[in-house]
């Protein structure tokens, strides 16, 4: 049995027999007697008081669940106390090996449901969940990064519909997960940091709640996420398209709807066939053509190389958009006036919320796999585990 003993790789175990079925392997093992230190008085003893069989789980072999039936030796000390032999691979009061628990903990770093992990290791979902709760929560960061991005996601934890995420988009790291996006709570959170003056860029979507706390970072350039202000233009263009196509018969309306995404793309980037399809749509309506020209003209300030160029081109574009008096562009131009400084910073410095939005998508998968989380701290812990690097895994 030496080869099998080495394969099992558990210290001092002697395999006496094993039983194998379709899905399980059970090893019957024992150990050689040795002097033990009494946990009560600290004296050494070799007197055996009795035996007891204990069955515990271990890692699978050949995709079969492994159980180990250990003949545990109970010792008695001169002080009159009895105790079981100590096994380094078997935690006290547990029914599985240390490496078995470590393997489950390593699975927390993958974006899987706790139920699927439990099924893989043949334990209950409650057992896996208790292990997650035993892990220490991710600590609050000691300082803020130079580039700080903020956004919210739908968490539905502890009675709060939205939770808040802070990231460092430059280094692609999650800074922290906050229980809500309330202004007062955000102010209290950021005030605990003494290095707020070191934040150089503060990136957000076009939400006034976040811009209202930007004063906490006196040296930071406030940047509006590029995706959020570009879609204002596309929304305005699409409103025009929807209003125009209402006057068409069903077949033409379906054609406009099917090809609507071509209107949002830059004309020079389209293939010849796609250019023809766009031309067919624009030929049908002068209003749609004007709205499309506004979208095409927006590339001048969207691709500006300097702050002066961005300011000039954005100003010219706003004058043109307002001169058309299209109601569909009113919300867009209002937003651009209100957020002009942040939009220009977005163009000049190039930062956006892309990494943050990508992380939000990962969080959605975490929530969907778990069918949601009730407790914020459990969700926060799982987000940090899944987003952490492989180097943080527990050795098995």
Buried (B, 14 or more C-beta within 10 A) or exposed (E): BEEEBEEBEBEBBEBEEBEEEEEEBBBBBBBEEEEBBBEEEEEEBEEEBEEEEEEBBBBBEEEEBBBBBBBBBBBBBEEEBBBBBEBEBBBEEEBBBBBBBBBBBBBBBEBBBBBEBBEBBBBEBEBBBEBBEEBEEBEEBEEBBBBBBBBBBEBBBBEBEBBBBBBBBBEEBBBBBBBBBBEEBBEEBBEEBEEBEBBBBBBBBBBEBBBEBBEBBEEBBBBBBBBBBBBBBBBBBBBBBBBBBEEBEEEBBEBBEEBBEBBBEEBEEBEEEBBEBBEEBBEBBEBBBBBBBBBEBBBBBBEBEEEEBBBBBBEEBBEBBBEBEBEBBBEBBEBBEBBBEBBBBBBBBEBBBBBBBEBBEBBEEBBEBBEEBEEBBBBBBBBBBBBBEEEEBBEB
